[in-house]
Amino acid sequence: MNVQESLIILGIGGSANDILDVVEAINSISPTWRVMGILADDRPVGSEYASLKILGHLRDAPRFAEHSFINAIGSDASYRRRPEIKESTCMSDDRFATLVHPNAGVSPRAQLGRGVCVNHGASVGGRAVIGNHVCIGSGAIIGHDSVVDDHTIIAPGAIVSGFVRLGQACYIGAGAALRQGVSVGDGALVGIGAVVLCDVLPSTIVIGNPARALRVTDEMGLWDLTGRSGSPL
């Protein structure tokens, strides 16, 4: 008799629904996970989202230390906060589940960290190293020998060629393509459909084909290429 492990999702929104899809697909083959509810800071405790109860806020995670967790918080507007979000739970990496959709292809020679979610149709090549709390969207491709650091989001349909290095807390937009061997610095964002042929500096936003820098961020906020400042992401 299979014993299901209990799972709590951090946050609501589209990524939470994606996680539920992955869990249901895994359970359809072998009952593995039982989703207990959600921790979220932007919904009242006791309310519901996707038929799941909001059990508490992120800071309440230690009350549920016997459960496993998975982070669903992160978008093109909030991806840089993912390390902070994880730290706010006060939970160690080993309390986070790694979820792989049965219809994803992960090489037996690849390494997946804790808190990783690999969605439907994604591919992770041989000797690729995926850090902790990485989200790999549906149909995304991670080429052989690539390295993806902690907390990075790779949106659906993105193509990361071989020997690419993605820094911590990056966002790779849907349908983007990264040339073999390029590096993307910590906190950078690659826009939807961008074609990256050269290295991307940390905290830089690049768009277009070929990709060009749109804005650079620092602790003072956003800077576009004319030097005008704006609000931080």
Contacts in CASP RR format, 6 or more apart in sequence:
PFRMAT RR
TARGET T0000
AUTHOR 0000-0000-0000
METHOD contacts of the structure
MODEL  1
MNVQESLIILGIGGSANDILDVVEAINSISPTWRVMGILADDRPVGSEYA
SLKILGHLRDAPRFAEHSFINAIGSDASYRRRPEIKESTCMSDDRFATLV
HPNAGVSPRAQLGRGVCVNHGASVGGRAVIGNHVCIGSGAIIGHDSVVDD
HTIIAPGAIVSGFVRLGQACYIGAGAALRQGVSVGDGALVGIGAVVLCDV
LPSTIVIGNPARALRVTDEMGLWDLTGRSGSPL
2 30 0 8 1.000
2 31 0 8 1.000
2 32 0 8 1.000
4 27 0 8 1.000
4 31 0 8 1.000
4 32 0 8 1.000
4 33 0 8 1.000
4 34 0 8 1.000
5 32 0 8 1.000
5 33 0 8 1.000
5 34 0 8 1.000
5 68 0 8 1.000
5 97 0 8 1.000
6 33 0 8 1.000
6 34 0 8 1.000
6 35 0 8 1.000
6 36 0 8 1.000
6 66 0 8 1.000
6 67 0 8 1.000
6 68 0 8 1.000
7 23 0 8 1.000
7 33 0 8 1.000
7 34 0 8 1.000
7 35 0 8 1.000
7 36 0 8 1.000
7 67 0 8 1.000
7 68 0 8 1.000
7 69 0 8 1.000
7 70 0 8 1.000
7 97 0 8 1.000
8 35 0 8 1.000
8 36 0 8 1.000
8 37 0 8 1.000
8 38 0 8 1.000
8 39 0 8 1.000
8 55 0 8 1.000
8 61 0 8 1.000
8 64 0 8 1.000
8 67 0 8 1.000
8 68 0 8 1.000
8 69 0 8 1.000
8 70 0 8 1.000
9 16 0 8 1.000
9 19 0 8 1.000
9 20 0 8 1.000
9 35 0 8 1.000
9 37 0 8 1.000
9 38 0 8 1.000
9 39 0 8 1.000
9 52 0 8 1.000
9 69 0 8 1.000
9 70 0 8 1.000
9 72 0 8 1.000
10 38 0 8 1.000
10 39 0 8 1.000
10 40 0 8 1.000
10 58 0 8 1.000
10 61 0 8 1.000
10 69 0 8 1.000
10 70 0 8 1.000
10 71 0 8 1.000
10 72 0 8 1.000
10 73 0 8 1.000
10 85 0 8 1.000
10 89 0 8 1.000
11 38 0 8 1.000
11 39 0 8 1.000
11 40 0 8 1.000
11 58 0 8 1.000
11 71 0 8 1.000
11 72 0 8 1.000
11 73 0 8 1.000
12 38 0 8 1.000
12 40 0 8 1.000
12 42 0 8 1.000
12 43 0 8 1.000
12 49 0 8 1.000
12 50 0 8 1.000
12 72 0 8 1.000
13 49 0 8 1.000
13 72 0 8 1.000
14 72 0 8 1.000
15 72 0 8 1.000
15 73 0 8 1.000
15 74 0 8 1.000
15 75 0 8 1.000
15 135 0 8 1.000
16 38 0 8 1.000
16 49 0 8 1.000
16 50 0 8 1.000
16 72 0 8 1.000
17 50 0 8 1.000
18 72 0 8 1.000
18 117 0 8 1.000
18 119 0 8 1.000
18 137 0 8 1.000
18 138 0 8 1.000
19 70 0 8 1.000
19 72 0 8 1.000
19 99 0 8 1.000
19 117 0 8 1.000
20 35 0 8 1.000
20 50 0 8 1.000
21 101 0 8 1.000
21 119 0 8 1.000
21 120 0 8 1.000
22 99 0 8 1.000
22 100 0 8 1.000
22 101 0 8 1.000
22 117 0 8 1.000
22 118 0 8 1.000
22 119 0 8 1.000
22 120 0 8 1.000
23 33 0 8 1.000
23 35 0 8 1.000
23 99 0 8 1.000
25 101 0 8 1.000
25 102 0 8 1.000
25 103 0 8 1.000
25 120 0 8 1.000
26 32 0 8 1.000
26 33 0 8 1.000
26 99 0 8 1.000
26 100 0 8 1.000
26 101 0 8 1.000
26 102 0 8 1.000
27 33 0 8 1.000
28 102 0 8 1.000
29 102 0 8 1.000
33 97 0 8 1.000
33 99 0 8 1.000
35 52 0 8 1.000
36 55 0 8 1.000
36 64 0 8 1.000
36 67 0 8 1.000
37 52 0 8 1.000
37 53 0 8 1.000
37 54 0 8 1.000
37 55 0 8 1.000
38 49 0 8 1.000
38 52 0 8 1.000
38 53 0 8 1.000
38 54 0 8 1.000
38 55 0 8 1.000
39 54 0 8 1.000
39 55 0 8 1.000
39 56 0 8 1.000
39 57 0 8 1.000
39 58 0 8 1.000
39 60 0 8 1.000
39 61 0 8 1.000
39 64 0 8 1.000
39 69 0 8 1.000
39 89 0 8 1.000
40 49 0 8 1.000
40 54 0 8 1.000
40 56 0 8 1.000
40 57 0 8 1.000
40 58 0 8 1.000
41 57 0 8 1.000
41 58 0 8 1.000
43 49 0 8 1.000
43 54 0 8 1.000
44 54 0 8 1.000
45 54 0 8 1.000
45 55 0 8 1.000
45 56 0 8 1.000
45 57 0 8 1.000
46 53 0 8 1.000
46 54 0 8 1.000
46 55 0 8 1.000
46 56 0 8 1.000
47 53 0 8 1.000
47 54 0 8 1.000
48 54 0 8 1.000
55 64 0 8 1.000
58 85 0 8 1.000
58 88 0 8 1.000
58 89 0 8 1.000
59 88 0 8 1.000
59 89 0 8 1.000
59 90 0 8 1.000
61 69 0 8 1.000
61 89 0 8 1.000
61 90 0 8 1.000
61 91 0 8 1.000
62 89 0 8 1.000
62 90 0 8 1.000
62 91 0 8 1.000
65 91 0 8 1.000
65 95 0 8 1.000
67 95 0 8 1.000
68 95 0 8 1.000
68 96 0 8 1.000
68 97 0 8 1.000
69 89 0 8 1.000
69 91 0 8 1.000
69 95 0 8 1.000
69 96 0 8 1.000
69 97 0 8 1.000
69 115 0 8 1.000
70 96 0 8 1.000
70 97 0 8 1.000
70 99 0 8 1.000
70 115 0 8 1.000
70 117 0 8 1.000
71 82 0 8 1.000
71 85 0 8 1.000
71 86 0 8 1.000
71 96 0 8 1.000
71 115 0 8 1.000
71 133 0 8 1.000
73 81 0 8 1.000
73 82 0 8 1.000
73 85 0 8 1.000
74 81 0 8 1.000
74 82 0 8 1.000
74 85 0 8 1.000
74 135 0 8 1.000
74 153 0 8 1.000
75 153 0 8 1.000
76 171 0 8 1.000
76 173 0 8 1.000
76 189 0 8 1.000
76 191 0 8 1.000
77 233 0 8 1.000
78 233 0 8 1.000
79 151 0 8 1.000
79 152 0 8 1.000
79 153 0 8 1.000
79 169 0 8 1.000
79 170 0 8 1.000
79 171 0 8 1.000
79 187 0 8 1.000
79 189 0 8 1.000
80 169 0 8 1.000
80 187 0 8 1.000
80 233 0 8 1.000
82 133 0 8 1.000
82 151 0 8 1.000
82 153 0 8 1.000
82 169 0 8 1.000
83 150 0 8 1.000
83 151 0 8 1.000
83 168 0 8 1.000
83 169 0 8 1.000
86 96 0 8 1.000
86 133 0 8 1.000
86 151 0 8 1.000
93 113 0 8 1.000
93 114 0 8 1.000
93 115 0 8 1.000
93 132 0 8 1.000
93 133 0 8 1.000
94 114 0 8 1.000
96 114 0 8 1.000
96 115 0 8 1.000
96 132 0 8 1.000
96 133 0 8 1.000
97 114 0 8 1.000
97 115 0 8 1.000
98 112 0 8 1.000
98 113 0 8 1.000
98 114 0 8 1.000
98 115 0 8 1.000
98 116 0 8 1.000
98 117 0 8 1.000
99 115 0 8 1.000
99 116 0 8 1.000
99 117 0 8 1.000
99 118 0 8 1.000
100 106 0 8 1.000
100 112 0 8 1.000
100 116 0 8 1.000
100 118 0 8 1.000
101 118 0 8 1.000
101 119 0 8 1.000
101 120 0 8 1.000
101 121 0 8 1.000
101 122 0 8 1.000
103 120 0 8 1.000
103 121 0 8 1.000
104 118 0 8 1.000
104 119 0 8 1.000
104 120 0 8 1.000
104 121 0 8 1.000
104 122 0 8 1.000
104 123 0 8 1.000
104 124 0 8 1.000
104 136 0 8 1.000
105 118 0 8 1.000
105 121 0 8 1.000
105 122 0 8 1.000
105 123 0 8 1.000
105 124 0 8 1.000
106 112 0 8 1.000
106 118 0 8 1.000
106 123 0 8 1.000
106 124 0 8 1.000
106 125 0 8 1.000
107 124 0 8 1.000
107 125 0 8 1.000
107 126 0 8 1.000
107 127 0 8 1.000
107 128 0 8 1.000
107 144 0 8 1.000
109 125 0 8 1.000
109 126 0 8 1.000
109 127 0 8 1.000
110 124 0 8 1.000
110 125 0 8 1.000
110 126 0 8 1.000
110 127 0 8 1.000
110 128 0 8 1.000
110 129 0 8 1.000
110 130 0 8 1.000
110 142 0 8 1.000
111 128 0 8 1.000
111 129 0 8 1.000
111 130 0 8 1.000
111 131 0 8 1.000
112 118 0 8 1.000
112 124 0 8 1.000
112 130 0 8 1.000
112 131 0 8 1.000
113 130 0 8 1.000
113 131 0 8 1.000
113 132 0 8 1.000
113 134 0 8 1.000
114 132 0 8 1.000
114 133 0 8 1.000
115 132 0 8 1.000
115 133 0 8 1.000
115 134 0 8 1.000
116 130 0 8 1.000
116 131 0 8 1.000
116 132 0 8 1.000
116 133 0 8 1.000
116 134 0 8 1.000
116 135 0 8 1.000
116 136 0 8 1.000
117 134 0 8 1.000
117 135 0 8 1.000
117 136 0 8 1.000
118 124 0 8 1.000
118 136 0 8 1.000
118 137 0 8 1.000
119 135 0 8 1.000
119 136 0 8 1.000
119 137 0 8 1.000
119 138 0 8 1.000
119 139 0 8 1.000
119 140 0 8 1.000
119 156 0 8 1.000
120 138 0 8 1.000
120 139 0 8 1.000
121 138 0 8 1.000
121 139 0 8 1.000
122 136 0 8 1.000
122 137 0 8 1.000
122 138 0 8 1.000
122 139 0 8 1.000
122 140 0 8 1.000
122 141 0 8 1.000
122 142 0 8 1.000
123 139 0 8 1.000
123 140 0 8 1.000
123 141 0 8 1.000
123 142 0 8 1.000
123 143 0 8 1.000
124 130 0 8 1.000
124 136 0 8 1.000
124 142 0 8 1.000
124 143 0 8 1.000
125 142 0 8 1.000
125 143 0 8 1.000
125 144 0 8 1.000
125 146 0 8 1.000
126 143 0 8 1.000
126 144 0 8 1.000
126 145 0 8 1.000
127 144 0 8 1.000
127 145 0 8 1.000
128 142 0 8 1.000
128 143 0 8 1.000
128 144 0 8 1.000
128 145 0 8 1.000
128 146 0 8 1.000
128 147 0 8 1.000
128 148 0 8 1.000
129 146 0 8 1.000
129 147 0 8 1.000
129 148 0 8 1.000
130 136 0 8 1.000
130 142 0 8 1.000
130 148 0 8 1.000
131 148 0 8 1.000
131 149 0 8 1.000
131 150 0 8 1.000
131 152 0 8 1.000
132 150 0 8 1.000
132 151 0 8 1.000
133 150 0 8 1.000
133 151 0 8 1.000
134 148 0 8 1.000
134 150 0 8 1.000
134 151 0 8 1.000
134 152 0 8 1.000
134 153 0 8 1.000
134 154 0 8 1.000
135 152 0 8 1.000
135 153 0 8 1.000
135 154 0 8 1.000
136 142 0 8 1.000
136 154 0 8 1.000
137 154 0 8 1.000
137 155 0 8 1.000
137 156 0 8 1.000
137 157 0 8 1.000
137 158 0 8 1.000
138 156 0 8 1.000
138 157 0 8 1.000
139 156 0 8 1.000
139 157 0 8 1.000
140 154 0 8 1.000
140 155 0 8 1.000
140 156 0 8 1.000
140 157 0 8 1.000
140 158 0 8 1.000
140 159 0 8 1.000
140 160 0 8 1.000
140 172 0 8 1.000
141 157 0 8 1.000
141 158 0 8 1.000
141 159 0 8 1.000
141 160 0 8 1.000
142 148 0 8 1.000
142 154 0 8 1.000
142 160 0 8 1.000
143 160 0 8 1.000
143 161 0 8 1.000
143 162 0 8 1.000
143 164 0 8 1.000
144 162 0 8 1.000
144 163 0 8 1.000
145 162 0 8 1.000
145 163 0 8 1.000
146 160 0 8 1.000
146 161 0 8 1.000
146 162 0 8 1.000
146 163 0 8 1.000
146 164 0 8 1.000
146 165 0 8 1.000
146 166 0 8 1.000
147 164 0 8 1.000
147 165 0 8 1.000
147 166 0 8 1.000
148 154 0 8 1.000
148 160 0 8 1.000
148 166 0 8 1.000
148 167 0 8 1.000
149 165 0 8 1.000
149 166 0 8 1.000
149 167 0 8 1.000
149 168 0 8 1.000
149 169 0 8 1.000
149 170 0 8 1.000
149 186 0 8 1.000
150 168 0 8 1.000
150 169 0 8 1.000
151 168 0 8 1.000
151 169 0 8 1.000
152 166 0 8 1.000
152 167 0 8 1.000
152 168 0 8 1.000
152 169 0 8 1.000
152 170 0 8 1.000
152 171 0 8 1.000
152 172 0 8 1.000
153 170 0 8 1.000
153 171 0 8 1.000
153 172 0 8 1.000
154 160 0 8 1.000
154 166 0 8 1.000
154 172 0 8 1.000
154 173 0 8 1.000
155 171 0 8 1.000
155 172 0 8 1.000
155 173 0 8 1.000
155 174 0 8 1.000
155 175 0 8 1.000
155 176 0 8 1.000
155 192 0 8 1.000
156 174 0 8 1.000
156 175 0 8 1.000
157 174 0 8 1.000
157 175 0 8 1.000
158 172 0 8 1.000
158 173 0 8 1.000
158 174 0 8 1.000
158 175 0 8 1.000
158 176 0 8 1.000
158 177 0 8 1.000
158 178 0 8 1.000
158 190 0 8 1.000
159 175 0 8 1.000
159 176 0 8 1.000
159 177 0 8 1.000
159 178 0 8 1.000
160 166 0 8 1.000
160 172 0 8 1.000
160 178 0 8 1.000
161 177 0 8 1.000
161 178 0 8 1.000
161 179 0 8 1.000
161 180 0 8 1.000
161 181 0 8 1.000
161 182 0 8 1.000
162 180 0 8 1.000
162 181 0 8 1.000
163 180 0 8 1.000
163 181 0 8 1.000
164 178 0 8 1.000
164 179 0 8 1.000
164 180 0 8 1.000
164 181 0 8 1.000
164 182 0 8 1.000
164 183 0 8 1.000
164 184 0 8 1.000
165 181 0 8 1.000
165 182 0 8 1.000
165 183 0 8 1.000
165 184 0 8 1.000
166 172 0 8 1.000
166 183 0 8 1.000
166 184 0 8 1.000
166 185 0 8 1.000
167 183 0 8 1.000
167 184 0 8 1.000
167 185 0 8 1.000
167 186 0 8 1.000
167 187 0 8 1.000
167 188 0 8 1.000
167 202 0 8 1.000
168 186 0 8 1.000
168 187 0 8 1.000
169 186 0 8 1.000
169 187 0 8 1.000
170 184 0 8 1.000
170 185 0 8 1.000
170 186 0 8 1.000
170 187 0 8 1.000
170 188 0 8 1.000
170 189 0 8 1.000
170 190 0 8 1.000
171 187 0 8 1.000
171 188 0 8 1.000
171 189 0 8 1.000
171 190 0 8 1.000
171 191 0 8 1.000
172 178 0 8 1.000
172 184 0 8 1.000
172 190 0 8 1.000
172 191 0 8 1.000
173 189 0 8 1.000
173 190 0 8 1.000
173 191 0 8 1.000
173 192 0 8 1.000
173 193 0 8 1.000
173 194 0 8 1.000
174 192 0 8 1.000
174 193 0 8 1.000
175 192 0 8 1.000
175 193 0 8 1.000
176 190 0 8 1.000
176 191 0 8 1.000
176 192 0 8 1.000
176 193 0 8 1.000
176 194 0 8 1.000
176 195 0 8 1.000
176 196 0 8 1.000
177 193 0 8 1.000
177 194 0 8 1.000
177 195 0 8 1.000
177 196 0 8 1.000
178 184 0 8 1.000
178 190 0 8 1.000
178 196 0 8 1.000
179 195 0 8 1.000
179 196 0 8 1.000
179 197 0 8 1.000
179 198 0 8 1.000
182 196 0 8 1.000
182 197 0 8 1.000
182 198 0 8 1.000
182 199 0 8 1.000
182 200 0 8 1.000
183 199 0 8 1.000
183 200 0 8 1.000
184 190 0 8 1.000
184 196 0 8 1.000
184 199 0 8 1.000
184 200 0 8 1.000
185 199 0 8 1.000
185 200 0 8 1.000
185 201 0 8 1.000
185 202 0 8 1.000
185 203 0 8 1.000
185 204 0 8 1.000
186 202 0 8 1.000
186 203 0 8 1.000
187 202 0 8 1.000
187 203 0 8 1.000
188 200 0 8 1.000
188 201 0 8 1.000
188 202 0 8 1.000
188 203 0 8 1.000
188 204 0 8 1.000
188 205 0 8 1.000
188 206 0 8 1.000
189 204 0 8 1.000
189 205 0 8 1.000
189 206 0 8 1.000
190 196 0 8 1.000
190 200 0 8 1.000
190 206 0 8 1.000
190 211 0 8 1.000
191 205 0 8 1.000
191 206 0 8 1.000
191 207 0 8 1.000
191 208 0 8 1.000
191 211 0 8 1.000
192 207 0 8 1.000
193 208 0 8 1.000
193 209 0 8 1.000
194 206 0 8 1.000
194 207 0 8 1.000
194 208 0 8 1.000
194 209 0 8 1.000
194 211 0 8 1.000
195 208 0 8 1.000
195 209 0 8 1.000
195 210 0 8 1.000
195 211 0 8 1.000
196 206 0 8 1.000
196 210 0 8 1.000
196 211 0 8 1.000
197 210 0 8 1.000
197 211 0 8 1.000
198 210 0 8 1.000
198 211 0 8 1.000
200 206 0 8 1.000
200 211 0 8 1.000
200 213 0 8 1.000
201 213 0 8 1.000
201 216 0 8 1.000
203 216 0 8 1.000
203 217 0 8 1.000
203 218 0 8 1.000
204 213 0 8 1.000
204 215 0 8 1.000
204 216 0 8 1.000
204 217 0 8 1.000
205 213 0 8 1.000
205 214 0 8 1.000
205 215 0 8 1.000
205 216 0 8 1.000
205 217 0 8 1.000
206 212 0 8 1.000
206 213 0 8 1.000
206 214 0 8 1.000
207 214 0 8 1.000
213 225 0 8 1.000
214 224 0 8 1.000
214 225 0 8 1.000
215 222 0 8 1.000
215 223 0 8 1.000
215 224 0 8 1.000
215 225 0 8 1.000
216 222 0 8 1.000
216 223 0 8 1.000
217 223 0 8 1.000
217 232 0 8 1.000
217 233 0 8 1.000
220 229 0 8 1.000
221 229 0 8 1.000
221 230 0 8 1.000
221 231 0 8 1.000
221 232 0 8 1.000
222 229 0 8 1.000
222 230 0 8 1.000
222 231 0 8 1.000
222 232 0 8 1.000
222 233 0 8 1.000
223 229 0 8 1.000
223 230 0 8 1.000
END
